Amino acid sequence: MRGFFQVLRKKKELIPLISFMAFAATGATTASIYFLLTKSDVILNKTSNPEPWERVDPTKPQKLFTINQQWKPVEELELVKRLTK
């Protein structure tokens, strides 16, 4: 670690590059953890829930940013769902 800081002292032009890379890595990690914990379309264990799309709440937006989302059930899909259960 000491050698890393010595290189930064000698080559100061690397400081913005390393700062931007650290910021990008932190943002990617934070976004991944956020989507993993809050979004229903991210699945870690497929064996316990083989049909995860059945548990998705249609009134809750699934995108990060949603404008004027209006949900209406599709009649054909509802019919198929009732027939298969």
Gaussian input, Z-matrix of N, CA and C with variables (Angstrom, degrees):
# hf/3-21g

backbone

0 1
 N
 C     1     B1
 C     2     B2     1     A1
 N     3     B3     2     A2     1     D1
 C     4     B4     3     A3     2     D2
 C     5     B5     4     A4     3     D3
 N     6     B6     5     A5     4     D4
 C     7     B7     6     A6     5     D5
 C     8     B8     7     A7     6     D6
 N     9     B9     8     A8     7     D7
 C    10    B10     9     A9     8     D8
 C    11    B11    10    A10     9     D9
 N    12    B12    11    A11    10    D10
 C    13    B13    12    A12    11    D11
 C    14    B14    13    A13    12    D12
 N    15    B15    14    A14    13    D13
 C    16    B16    15    A15    14    D14
 C    17    B17    16    A16    15    D15
 N    18    B18    17    A17    16    D16
 C    19    B19    18    A18    17    D17
 C    20    B20    19    A19    18    D18
 N    21    B21    20    A20    19    D19
 C    22    B22    21    A21    20    D20
 C    23    B23    22    A22    21    D21
 N    24    B24    23    A23    22    D22
 C    25    B25    24    A24    23    D23
 C    26    B26    25    A25    24    D24
 N    27    B27    26    A26    25    D25
 C    28    B28    27    A27    26    D26
 C    29    B29    28    A28    27    D27
 N    30    B30    29    A29    28    D28
 C    31    B31    30    A30    29    D29
 C    32    B32    31    A31    30    D30
 N    33    B33    32    A32    31    D31
 C    34    B34    33    A33    32    D32
 C    35    B35    34    A34    33    D33
 N    36    B36    35    A35    34    D34
 C    37    B37    36    A36    35    D35
 C    38    B38    37    A37    36    D36
 N    39    B39    38    A38    37    D37
 C    40    B40    39    A39    38    D38
 C    41    B41    40    A40    39    D39
 N    42    B42    41    A41    40    D40
 C    43    B43    42    A42    41    D41
 C    44    B44    43    A43    42    D42
 N    45    B45    44    A44    43    D43
 C    46    B46    45    A45    44    D44
 C    47    B47    46    A46    45    D45
 N    48    B48    47    A47    46    D46
 C    49    B49    48    A48    47    D47
 C    50    B50    49    A49    48    D48
 N    51    B51    50    A50    49    D49
 C    52    B52    51    A51    50    D50
 C    53    B53    52    A52    51    D51
 N    54    B54    53    A53    52    D52
 C    55    B55    54    A54    53    D53
 C    56    B56    55    A55    54    D54
 N    57    B57    56    A56    55    D55
 C    58    B58    57    A57    56    D56
 C    59    B59    58    A58    57    D57
 N    60    B60    59    A59    58    D58
 C    61    B61    60    A60    59    D59
 C    62    B62    61    A61    60    D60
 N    63    B63    62    A62    61    D61
 C    64    B64    63    A63    62    D62
 C    65    B65    64    A64    63    D63
 N    66    B66    65    A65    64    D64
 C    67    B67    66    A66    65    D65
 C    68    B68    67    A67    66    D66
 N    69    B69    68    A68    67    D67
 C    70    B70    69    A69    68    D68
 C    71    B71    70    A70    69    D69
 N    72    B72    71    A71    70    D70
 C    73    B73    72    A72    71    D71
 C    74    B74    73    A73    72    D72
 N    75    B75    74    A74    73    D73
 C    76    B76    75    A75    74    D74
 C    77    B77    76    A76    75    D75
 N    78    B78    77    A77    76    D76
 C    79    B79    78    A78    77    D77
 C    80    B80    79    A79    78    D78
 N    81    B81    80    A80    79    D79
 C    82    B82    81    A81    80    D80
 C    83    B83    82    A82    81    D81
 N    84    B84    83    A83    82    D82
 C    85    B85    84    A84    83    D83
 C    86    B86    85    A85    84    D84
 N    87    B87    86    A86    85    D85
 C    88    B88    87    A87    86    D86
 C    89    B89    88    A88    87    D87
 N    90    B90    89    A89    88    D88
 C    91    B91    90    A90    89    D89
 C    92    B92    91    A91    90    D90
 N    93    B93    92    A92    91    D91
 C    94    B94    93    A93    92    D92
 C    95    B95    94    A94    93    D93
 N    96    B96    95    A95    94    D94
 C    97    B97    96    A96    95    D95
 C    98    B98    97    A97    96    D96
 N    99    B99    98    A98    97    D97
 C   100   B100    99    A99    98    D98
 C   101   B101   100   A100    99    D99
 N   102   B102   101   A101   100   D100
 C   103   B103   102   A102   101   D101
 C   104   B104   103   A103   102   D102
 N   105   B105   104   A104   103   D103
 C   106   B106   105   A105   104   D104
 C   107   B107   106   A106   105   D105
 N   108   B108   107   A107   106   D106
 C   109   B109   108   A108   107   D107
 C   110   B110   109   A109   108   D108
 N   111   B111   110   A110   109   D109
 C   112   B112   111   A111   110   D110
 C   113   B113   112   A112   111   D111
 N   114   B114   113   A113   112   D112
 C   115   B115   114   A114   113   D113
 C   116   B116   115   A115   114   D114
 N   117   B117   116   A116   115   D115
 C   118   B118   117   A117   116   D116
 C   119   B119   118   A118   117   D117
 N   120   B120   119   A119   118   D118
 C   121   B121   120   A120   119   D119
 C   122   B122   121   A121   120   D120
 N   123   B123   122   A122   121   D121
 C   124   B124   123   A123   122   D122
 C   125   B125   124   A124   123   D123
 N   126   B126   125   A125   124   D124
 C   127   B127   126   A126   125   D125
 C   128   B128   127   A127   126   D126
 N   129   B129   128   A128   127   D127
 C   130   B130   129   A129   128   D128
 C   131   B131   130   A130   129   D129
 N   132   B132   131   A131   130   D130
 C   133   B133   132   A132   131   D131
 C   134   B134   133   A133   132   D132
 N   135   B135   134   A134   133   D133
 C   136   B136   135   A135   134   D134
 C   137   B137   136   A136   135   D135
 N   138   B138   137   A137   136   D136
 C   139   B139   138   A138   137   D137
 C   140   B140   139   A139   138   D138
 N   141   B141   140   A140   139   D139
 C   142   B142   141   A141   140   D140
 C   143   B143   142   A142   141   D141
 N   144   B144   143   A143   142   D142
 C   145   B145   144   A144   143   D143
 C   146   B146   145   A145   144   D144
 N   147   B147   146   A146   145   D145
 C   148   B148   147   A147   146   D146
 C   149   B149   148   A148   147   D147
 N   150   B150   149   A149   148   D148
 C   151   B151   150   A150   149   D149
 C   152   B152   151   A151   150   D150
 N   153   B153   152   A152   151   D151
 C   154   B154   153   A153   152   D152
 C   155   B155   154   A154   153   D153
 N   156   B156   155   A155   154   D154
 C   157   B157   156   A156   155   D155
 C   158   B158   157   A157   156   D156
 N   159   B159   158   A158   157   D157
 C   160   B160   159   A159   158   D158
 C   161   B161   160   A160   159   D159
 N   162   B162   161   A161   160   D160
 C   163   B163   162   A162   161   D161
 C   164   B164   163   A163   162   D162
 N   165   B165   164   A164   163   D163
 C   166   B166   165   A165   164   D164
 C   167   B167   166   A166   165   D165
 N   168   B168   167   A167   166   D166
 C   169   B169   168   A168   167   D167
 C   170   B170   169   A169   168   D168
 N   171   B171   170   A170   169   D169
 C   172   B172   171   A171   170   D170
 C   173   B173   172   A172   171   D171
 N   174   B174   173   A173   172   D172
 C   175   B175   174   A174   173   D173
 C   176   B176   175   A175   174   D174
 N   177   B177   176   A176   175   D175
 C   178   B178   177   A177   176   D176
 C   179   B179   178   A178   177   D177
 N   180   B180   179   A179   178   D178
 C   181   B181   180   A180   179   D179
 C   182   B182   181   A181   180   D180
 N   183   B183   182   A182   181   D181
 C   184   B184   183   A183   182   D182
 C   185   B185   184   A184   183   D183
 N   186   B186   185   A185   184   D184
 C   187   B187   186   A186   185   D185
 C   188   B188   187   A187   186   D186
 N   189   B189   188   A188   187   D187
 C   190   B190   189   A189   188   D188
 C   191   B191   190   A190   189   D189
 N   192   B192   191   A191   190   D190
 C   193   B193   192   A192   191   D191
 C   194   B194   193   A193   192   D192
 N   195   B195   194   A194   193   D193
 C   196   B196   195   A195   194   D194
 C   197   B197   196   A196   195   D195
 N   198   B198   197   A197   196   D196
 C   199   B199   198   A198   197   D197
 C   200   B200   199   A199   198   D198
 N   201   B201   200   A200   199   D199
 C   202   B202   201   A201   200   D200
 C   203   B203   202   A202   201   D201
 N   204   B204   203   A203   202   D202
 C   205   B205   204   A204   203   D203
 C   206   B206   205   A205   204   D204
 N   207   B207   206   A206   205   D205
 C   208   B208   207   A207   206   D206
 C   209   B209   208   A208   207   D207
 N   210   B210   209   A209   208   D208
 C   211   B211   210   A210   209   D209
 C   212   B212   211   A211   210   D210
 N   213   B213   212   A212   211   D211
 C   214   B214   213   A213   212   D212
 C   215   B215   214   A214   213   D213
 N   216   B216   215   A215   214   D214
 C   217   B217   216   A216   215   D215
 C   218   B218   217   A217   216   D216
 N   219   B219   218   A218   217   D217
 C   220   B220   219   A219   218   D218
 C   221   B221   220   A220   219   D219
 N   222   B222   221   A221   220   D220
 C   223   B223   222   A222   221   D221
 C   224   B224   223   A223   222   D222
 N   225   B225   224   A224   223   D223
 C   226   B226   225   A225   224   D224
 C   227   B227   226   A226   225   D225
 N   228   B228   227   A227   226   D226
 C   229   B229   228   A228   227   D227
 C   230   B230   229   A229   228   D228
 N   231   B231   230   A230   229   D229
 C   232   B232   231   A231   230   D230
 C   233   B233   232   A232   231   D231
 N   234   B234   233   A233   232   D232
 C   235   B235   234   A234   233   D233
 C   236   B236   235   A235   234   D234
 N   237   B237   236   A236   235   D235
 C   238   B238   237   A237   236   D236
 C   239   B239   238   A238   237   D237
 N   240   B240   239   A239   238   D238
 C   241   B241   240   A240   239   D239
 C   242   B242   241   A241   240   D240
 N   243   B243   242   A242   241   D241
 C   244   B244   243   A243   242   D242
 C   245   B245   244   A244   243   D243
 N   246   B246   245   A245   244   D244
 C   247   B247   246   A246   245   D245
 C   248   B248   247   A247   246   D246
 N   249   B249   248   A248   247   D247
 C   250   B250   249   A249   248   D248
 C   251   B251   250   A250   249   D249
 N   252   B252   251   A251   250   D250
 C   253   B253   252   A252   251   D251
 C   254   B254   253   A253   252   D252

   B1=1.4553
   B2=1.5308
   B3=1.2944
   B4=1.4604
   B5=1.5297
   B6=1.3408
   B7=1.4551
   B8=1.5211
   B9=1.3345
   B10=1.4618
   B11=1.5248
   B12=1.3236
   B13=1.4592
   B14=1.5291
   B15=1.3146
   B16=1.4625
   B17=1.5208
   B18=1.3377
   B19=1.4695
   B20=1.5220
   B21=1.3319
   B22=1.4679
   B23=1.5303
   B24=1.3243
   B25=1.4614
   B26=1.5248
   B27=1.3354
   B28=1.4596
   B29=1.5283
   B30=1.3333
   B31=1.4700
   B32=1.5281
   B33=1.2901
   B34=1.4635
   B35=1.5259
   B36=1.3284
   B37=1.4648
   B38=1.5233
   B39=1.3297
   B40=1.4671
   B41=1.5261
   B42=1.3101
   B43=1.4657
   B44=1.5361
   B45=1.3538
   B46=1.4673
   B47=1.5302
   B48=1.3235
   B49=1.4610
   B50=1.5239
   B51=1.3060
   B52=1.4658
   B53=1.5232
   B54=1.3231
   B55=1.4741
   B56=1.5279
   B57=1.3350
   B58=1.4629
   B59=1.5240
   B60=1.3066
   B61=1.4652
   B62=1.5296
   B63=1.3224
   B64=1.4614
   B65=1.5292
   B66=1.3374
   B67=1.4648
   B68=1.5285
   B69=1.3348
   B70=1.4637
   B71=1.5234
   B72=1.3095
   B73=1.4643
   B74=1.5313
   B75=1.3234
   B76=1.4682
   B77=1.5262
   B78=1.3263
   B79=1.4610
   B80=1.5147
   B81=1.3267
   B82=1.4673
   B83=1.5264
   B84=1.3105
   B85=1.4650
   B86=1.5266
   B87=1.3192
   B88=1.4635
   B89=1.5258
   B90=1.3356
   B91=1.4600
   B92=1.5201
   B93=1.3182
   B94=1.4644
   B95=1.5254
   B96=1.3045
   B97=1.4695
   B98=1.5223
   B99=1.3319
   B100=1.4667
   B101=1.5283
   B102=1.3408
   B103=1.4587
   B104=1.5238
   B105=1.3134
   B106=1.4524
   B107=1.5185
   B108=1.3093
   B109=1.4593
   B110=1.5208
   B111=1.3393
   B112=1.4602
   B113=1.5254
   B114=1.3023
   B115=1.4643
   B116=1.5191
   B117=1.3067
   B118=1.4564
   B119=1.5271
   B120=1.3212
   B121=1.4579
   B122=1.5236
   B123=1.3244
   B124=1.4549
   B125=1.5181
   B126=1.3356
   B127=1.4554
   B128=1.5214
   B129=1.3153
   B130=1.4514
   B131=1.5241
   B132=1.3152
   B133=1.4590
   B134=1.5237
   B135=1.3183
   B136=1.4554
   B137=1.5279
   B138=1.3151
   B139=1.4612
   B140=1.5230
   B141=1.3276
   B142=1.4613
   B143=1.5296
   B144=1.3281
   B145=1.4541
   B146=1.5313
   B147=1.3259
   B148=1.4676
   B149=1.5247
   B150=1.3183
   B151=1.4662
   B152=1.5259
   B153=1.3235
   B154=1.4684
   B155=1.5189
   B156=1.3174
   B157=1.4640
   B158=1.5243
   B159=1.3312
   B160=1.4648
   B161=1.5295
   B162=1.3224
   B163=1.4606
   B164=1.5161
   B165=1.3174
   B166=1.4616
   B167=1.5264
   B168=1.3151
   B169=1.4557
   B170=1.5297
   B171=1.3321
   B172=1.4647
   B173=1.5236
   B174=1.3153
   B175=1.4567
   B176=1.5299
   B177=1.3314
   B178=1.4645
   B179=1.5257
   B180=1.3311
   B181=1.4582
   B182=1.5216
   B183=1.3285
   B184=1.4579
   B185=1.5260
   B186=1.3078
   B187=1.4575
   B188=1.5219
   B189=1.3301
   B190=1.4543
   B191=1.5213
   B192=1.3463
   B193=1.4533
   B194=1.5266
   B195=1.3285
   B196=1.4546
   B197=1.5191
   B198=1.3381
   B199=1.4589
   B200=1.5270
   B201=1.3188
   B202=1.4749
   B203=1.5266
   B204=1.3179
   B205=1.4590
   B206=1.5157
   B207=1.3086
   B208=1.4572
   B209=1.5133
   B210=1.3199
   B211=1.4460
   B212=1.5171
   B213=1.3179
   B214=1.4514
   B215=1.5201
   B216=1.3216
   B217=1.4652
   B218=1.5326
   B219=1.3239
   B220=1.4567
   B221=1.5237
   B222=1.3186
   B223=1.4643
   B224=1.5259
   B225=1.3222
   B226=1.4613
   B227=1.5311
   B228=1.3173
   B229=1.4562
   B230=1.5233
   B231=1.3078
   B232=1.4632
   B233=1.5274
   B234=1.3165
   B235=1.4630
   B236=1.5274
   B237=1.3029
   B238=1.4677
   B239=1.5210
   B240=1.3084
   B241=1.4697
   B242=1.5267
   B243=1.3389
   B244=1.4739
   B245=1.5268
   B246=1.3252
   B247=1.4678
   B248=1.5108
   B249=1.3037
   B250=1.4568
   B251=1.5234
   B252=1.3161
   B253=1.4717
   B254=1.4826
   A1=110.14
   A2=115.04
   A3=118.87
   A4=110.68
   A5=115.97
   A6=120.49
   A7=111.98
   A8=116.50
   A9=121.54
   A10=110.65
   A11=116.41
   A12=120.10
   A13=111.91
   A14=116.81
   A15=119.44
   A16=110.97
   A17=116.33
   A18=119.66
   A19=109.93
   A20=117.24
   A21=120.42
   A22=111.97
   A23=117.24
   A24=119.69
   A25=111.02
   A26=116.06
   A27=119.59
   A28=111.70
   A29=116.18
   A30=120.81
   A31=108.52
   A32=116.22
   A33=121.82
   A34=112.62
   A35=118.50
   A36=120.37
   A37=112.17
   A38=118.70
   A39=121.62
   A40=112.93
   A41=117.84
   A42=121.43
   A43=111.79
   A44=121.50
   A45=119.17
   A46=112.87
   A47=116.79
   A48=120.01
   A49=111.04
   A50=116.67
   A51=120.51
   A52=110.31
   A53=117.44
   A54=120.55
   A55=111.08
   A56=117.27
   A57=120.34
   A58=111.76
   A59=116.80
   A60=120.14
   A61=110.93
   A62=117.29
   A63=120.75
   A64=110.59
   A65=116.37
   A66=120.63
   A67=110.68
   A68=117.91
   A69=121.86
   A70=111.21
   A71=117.59
   A72=120.93
   A73=110.89
   A74=115.93
   A75=119.71
   A76=110.93
   A77=117.32
   A78=120.74
   A79=112.39
   A80=118.05
   A81=121.17
   A82=111.08
   A83=116.41
   A84=120.10
   A85=110.91
   A86=116.59
   A87=120.49
   A88=111.32
   A89=117.46
   A90=120.49
   A91=110.93
   A92=117.84
   A93=121.07
   A94=111.11
   A95=116.56
   A96=119.94
   A97=110.55
   A98=117.62
   A99=121.15
   A100=111.00
   A101=117.31
   A102=120.25
   A103=111.63
   A104=117.21
   A105=120.90
   A106=111.29
   A107=117.42
   A108=121.03
   A109=113.96
   A110=118.76
   A111=118.84
   A112=114.76
   A113=119.62
   A114=121.14
   A115=110.89
   A116=116.41
   A117=120.73
   A118=112.65
   A119=118.62
   A120=119.48
   A121=112.48
   A122=118.40
   A123=122.18
   A124=107.69
   A125=116.99
   A126=121.54
   A127=108.92
   A128=116.45
   A129=120.94
   A130=112.06
   A131=117.53
   A132=121.61
   A133=109.02
   A134=116.85
   A135=120.48
   A136=112.35
   A137=118.89
   A138=120.41
   A139=112.31
   A140=117.41
   A141=118.65
   A142=112.10
   A143=117.43
   A144=121.24
   A145=108.57
   A146=117.95
   A147=119.61
   A148=113.86
   A149=118.94
   A150=122.66
   A151=109.38
   A152=118.31
   A153=120.67
   A154=113.54
   A155=118.55
   A156=120.45
   A157=111.79
   A158=117.80
   A159=120.75
   A160=111.82
   A161=117.22
   A162=121.03
   A163=113.16
   A164=119.17
   A165=121.93
   A166=109.62
   A167=116.33
   A168=121.70
   A169=108.75
   A170=118.58
   A171=119.84
   A172=114.01
   A173=117.71
   A174=119.41
   A175=112.30
   A176=117.10
   A177=121.17
   A178=108.91
   A179=118.42
   A180=119.76
   A181=111.39
   A182=116.56
   A183=121.64
   A184=111.97
   A185=117.63
   A186=121.15
   A187=109.98
   A188=115.61
   A189=119.96
   A190=110.91
   A191=116.85
   A192=122.07
   A193=107.77
   A194=118.32
   A195=122.94
   A196=109.67
   A197=115.78
   A198=121.34
   A199=108.04
   A200=116.55
   A201=123.68
   A202=112.55
   A203=116.87
   A204=120.00
   A205=109.33
   A206=115.71
   A207=121.61
   A208=107.63
   A209=116.02
   A210=120.62
   A211=109.21
   A212=115.56
   A213=121.79
   A214=107.43
   A215=118.28
   A216=118.90
   A217=110.80
   A218=115.03
   A219=121.26
   A220=107.11
   A221=116.39
   A222=120.76
   A223=112.17
   A224=117.13
   A225=120.11
   A226=111.31
   A227=116.36
   A228=119.33
   A229=111.75
   A230=116.49
   A231=119.90
   A232=110.69
   A233=116.84
   A234=120.97
   A235=110.63
   A236=116.63
   A237=120.13
   A238=110.72
   A239=117.08
   A240=120.55
   A241=110.93
   A242=115.96
   A243=118.93
   A244=111.17
   A245=117.85
   A246=119.93
   A247=113.05
   A248=117.99
   A249=120.20
   A250=113.29
   A251=118.42
   A252=119.69
   A253=111.94
   D1=-34.74
   D2=-179.25
   D3=-65.30
   D4=-38.09
   D5=178.52
   D6=-65.17
   D7=-34.07
   D8=178.51
   D9=-61.73
   D10=-45.80
   D11=-179.56
   D12=-70.26
   D13=-30.41
   D14=176.29
   D15=-66.88
   D16=-39.07
   D17=176.81
   D18=-64.37
   D19=-40.37
   D20=178.53
   D21=-65.03
   D22=-33.08
   D23=177.87
   D24=-69.41
   D25=-33.78
   D26=-179.26
   D27=-79.85
   D28=-38.48
   D29=-176.76
   D30=-117.84
   D31=83.75
   D32=-175.98
   D33=-68.57
   D34=-18.19
   D35=179.41
   D36=-70.25
   D37=-12.80
   D38=177.50
   D39=-81.12
   D40=-17.05
   D41=-175.66
   D42=-61.08
   D43=-47.60
   D44=177.80
   D45=-64.32
   D46=-37.62
   D47=179.01
   D48=-62.67
   D49=-46.40
   D50=179.80
   D51=-66.88
   D52=-35.92
   D53=178.02
   D54=-64.04
   D55=-46.03
   D56=179.33
   D57=-65.17
   D58=-39.12
   D59=179.15
   D60=-66.56
   D61=-40.00
   D62=177.76
   D63=-65.96
   D64=-40.34
   D65=177.69
   D66=-63.36
   D67=-43.47
   D68=179.83
   D69=-65.82
   D70=-42.01
   D71=179.56
   D72=-65.35
   D73=-40.79
   D74=177.75
   D75=-64.98
   D76=-42.60
   D77=178.84
   D78=-64.63
   D79=-41.44
   D80=178.91
   D81=-65.40
   D82=-41.47
   D83=178.67
   D84=-65.98
   D85=-43.22
   D86=179.51
   D87=-63.91
   D88=-43.27
   D89=179.07
   D90=-64.70
   D91=-39.54
   D92=178.80
   D93=-62.82
   D94=-44.83
   D95=179.44
   D96=-66.45
   D97=-39.55
   D98=178.37
   D99=-60.70
   D100=-48.89
   D101=-179.54
   D102=-67.00
   D103=-34.60
   D104=179.46
   D105=-64.91
   D106=-38.24
   D107=-175.17
   D108=-89.63
   D109=-25.60
   D110=-171.86
   D111=-111.82
   D112=-23.35
   D113=-174.63
   D114=-94.30
   D115=138.29
   D116=-177.09
   D117=-82.53
   D118=-13.07
   D119=179.98
   D120=-87.85
   D121=-0.66
   D122=174.74
   D123=-96.87
   D124=121.43
   D125=-172.98
   D126=-123.72
   D127=130.12
   D128=176.59
   D129=-99.27
   D130=-35.05
   D131=-175.25
   D132=-121.62
   D133=100.42
   D134=-178.63
   D135=-79.19
   D136=-20.65
   D137=-175.34
   D138=-72.57
   D139=-33.58
   D140=-178.59
   D141=-79.49
   D142=-22.84
   D143=-179.69
   D144=-138.55
   D145=86.21
   D146=-175.67
   D147=-70.54
   D148=-18.53
   D149=179.35
   D150=-124.48
   D151=74.83
   D152=-174.91
   D153=-69.96
   D154=-20.60
   D155=-178.78
   D156=-69.05
   D157=-15.70
   D158=177.62
   D159=-72.69
   D160=-22.04
   D161=-176.24
   D162=-97.74
   D163=3.76
   D164=-178.91
   D165=-77.53
   D166=128.80
   D167=178.43
   D168=-81.26
   D169=116.22
   D170=-176.11
   D171=-69.74
   D172=-18.22
   D173=-179.73
   D174=-84.62
   D175=-15.52
   D176=-179.88
   D177=-91.00
   D178=128.35
   D179=179.67
   D180=-64.07
   D181=137.91
   D182=-177.66
   D183=-98.74
   D184=-11.11
   D185=-178.33
   D186=-96.13
   D187=163.39
   D188=178.07
   D189=-67.09
   D190=-37.48
   D191=-179.78
   D192=-136.24
   D193=118.39
   D194=-175.91
   D195=-122.14
   D196=133.29
   D197=177.93
   D198=-117.63
   D199=123.86
   D200=174.81
   D201=50.28
   D202=55.30
   D203=177.68
   D204=-78.72
   D205=124.81
   D206=175.43
   D207=-125.33
   D208=126.50
   D209=-176.77
   D210=-114.27
   D211=130.54
   D212=173.01
   D213=-131.33
   D214=136.59
   D215=179.38
   D216=-68.18
   D217=142.70
   D218=176.59
   D219=-85.81
   D220=123.65
   D221=-173.15
   D222=-61.35
   D223=-40.64
   D224=-178.30
   D225=-64.55
   D226=-40.11
   D227=179.50
   D228=-68.93
   D229=-38.75
   D230=177.41
   D231=-64.04
   D232=-38.17
   D233=177.93
   D234=-65.08
   D235=-45.43
   D236=178.73
   D237=-63.91
   D238=-39.88
   D239=179.26
   D240=-62.60
   D241=-41.31
   D242=179.00
   D243=-68.47
   D244=-36.25
   D245=-178.79
   D246=-73.11
   D247=-30.63
   D248=-177.21
   D249=-84.04
   D250=-13.72
   D251=179.78
   D252=-91.73

